[in-house]
Amino acid sequence: MSLQKEVKTFDEAELELLKDALKRTYKERFEMATRLYKIQQTMNKATILHKPLIKK
């Protein structure tokens, strides 16, 4: 029964997030999408540099 309760609460939480998203204005949605796009572009351009460990 615990698993069914958890699934139900996840479904309720997902619906709550969708309802909150619908309450936002188009400007807020656009700004959020722009912010996520900029983050995605930055992450795509990023390179990971590894410096070897220097033991003393």
N, C-alpha and C positions, 0 to 999 in steps of 0.2 A: 504494500500500500504506500510505502514511503516513496518509491520510485514514481508511482502515478501522481502523487502529490507534487513531487519536484517537477515533473513534466508539465503539470498544470500551472505551477507557479512560473515556470519559464515561458509558457505560452502567454500567460497574463502579463508578464513583464514585457514581452515582445510587443503585444498589443498596446501596452501603455506607451512604449517608445514610439510606436507608429502614430498614436494619437497626438503625442507631444510634437512630433515632427510636422504633422498637418496644421498645428496651431501657429507655426512659424510663418513669417511673411516671406515673400519672394526674395526680398533684399537679404534677409538673414540666411536663407537657403543658398543664395548666390555667393555670399561672403564665406560661408562654410565650405562650399564646393571649391571656391578659389583658394582658400587656405589649404585644403587637402591636396589640390592640384600642385600648389607650390611646394608642399612637403614632398610629394611624390617626385617632382622634378629634381629637387635637391638630393633625395635619396638615390635616384638613378645616376646622378653625376658623381656621387660620393665614391671614393676609393678607400679601401682599408689597407693601411700600411702597417706592416709588422716589423717591429725592431727586435732584434735578437736580445735575449736576456744576457746582461753583462754581470758575471759573477765576480765578486771582489775577494 
